[in-house]
Amino acid sequence: MPADLPAPAPAAPAEALPAASQRLLERFVDYLATERRLAVTSVAAYEYDVLRLLRLAGDAPLAGLTSQEIRRYAGRLHGQGLNGRSIARLLSAWRAFFRWLVRERLSAANPAIGVKPPKSGKRLPKVLSPDEASQLLGGMPETPAEVRDLAILELLYSSGLRRAELVSLDLGDVRAADALVRVTGKGSRTREVPVGRQALLALDAWLQVRPLMARPGCEALFVGVRGDRISDRVLSTRVEQWARQRGLGQHLHPHMLRHSFASHVLQSSGDLRAVQEMLGHASIATTQIYTHLDFQYLAKAYDAAHPRARMGKVPRQG
């Protein structure tokens, strides 16, 4: 089953299955465990999802089910509140089950092939508020590692870098005199991104103590405790620890700072094309998600700032 699909609910409905369906389910589960040697959790997930199919089918012969009926089952579950991702997981399990039935010559065809789940709404990325960003970046670092961490956080938030982009930076990639950083992004595309004043100050402080941590000859801008280029995993761990120490009360990952950068710049400037270039998005459609993210913020700013909005305004819905 695809790893990126959500886990099934912990408990299945209690209705009893017809005896023939129960035997088929037991045989399928045994096949998954003994022949495919799937993990216990994966077997349980398949069992739960196929159990839902068998209960939907009731006494109807499985060999006679059509794609229309599978689509109707999926539609019924969607009407009961199951989202598109959960139905995609169910359909994946059902296709596997019918493949097994065809292999066992218990069905002539796989009616789940070609049945698509309903589209799920796009999830908006989580971002920090400007106040939370200030809280995160406040305080004075005491050790060289903390000076490095603050420079990392400032640069992530100032320039919207991806984690891999930041980790791959070398000493010569930051041009402090021009307030620019040269970034190599996806597809080996290179772009130059502005660096804010606070980030430049934090980077300068880090470069002063970097020789205390860096191995001689190492060109990486940010290094770990062994003096070599810092790893993705260590970077993520340090970002999360820093957020916890600053009392943010939420899990923080490097990409959330990239999202926060994009959202806050768009709120201030409204220049979608500029944000696209700074983020290194190949398509502006990818950047447009931030226009949805900050709509409520912009609406509140309009209500507070526009003189005509403050005169007898109608309360906004939602």
Steps between C-alpha positions, in 0.01 A plus 500: 500500500638845417690637798370854460138403549349553846468215749156339534273557794578275799175307509271351238118480512360209695259344247565133428615395154343226292695179562636485143627858520660433837691204358620706205622773730690251714666349193597845370646600836698176512634571149614847604673369811663183363561559129546877486643511853356838576541661839231431757375858483472487119309172513262649756446805278416283198269284711310801628458653153391176330262438789324825410469386139354164598244664727401743228458210255296292744371187328589622150745262326844661487568354156202692364590843637554771239695824495172688533422319824851563639458866410161501674653347815770768502236768448297368792802517730577850375142600580554367852788744546805301388748731326671446168830379647327236713297379202819485292646271765189280493506473120867402512417215739199395294711483183749278680220276624348457153846431352525215745150378409596500130819309582295244693253480208221622723433801281549564129586870530602773741209747520695741725746584221437847363272610783631832628441652843331839536739790502610623840535867567857624505645527845622846580852506641542594864679827565617702796335831572733802492484508881596132521788560259626781724466275804696225326783729398526687828757442774876494505693185400771397745699221332649477147238237415222736609653784297494265199140398571381859516675577170330197345157606624547860390611393153215251457246764596673789322548332164251210489758230432423133488678287757717326238586838346620638832701189586679515163611863538874569489687796644516679165124478440417791730587846365455721803595817313210445257269342761453196276534125533559272200284190526501176301147364504302219338622392159837660577347839421691790654338818627601797711280597793513814716618463859351726766697717743436283806606189312821673385578596859438144618718361219781741588486387863512136387797556269695646793460182707488248212877425523433358847283227347604456135758250384791667316431508127124451536315736263152438639334811640336308784681216676413245765682392814753297297596802295348380173190616313194485724253224405131535418406299808710705740367822348139392553571387855666828593215705351245303700705529821535875452124540458434296813747707703330820380163369618321493165296197605492341153716277286720714277677366194724695259238507225258683729744792502501494118119509502506783755745698287279466192180585681642802681670644190180455299296665774731800493561538127227314313763423234433137412761489220775623730411240763503231228852600394632514854354159584632348178161363391494388138128578475315792651212262573711355781547845649132587479417285802633784714233732364241273661702476818514871566153601379358541850804699607464734202127538563565606858774740387259654248231545761748668733669726244253600228293806596197379306516158666461654845181688413193294574674177395311171479647220716702253296379144478729216621 
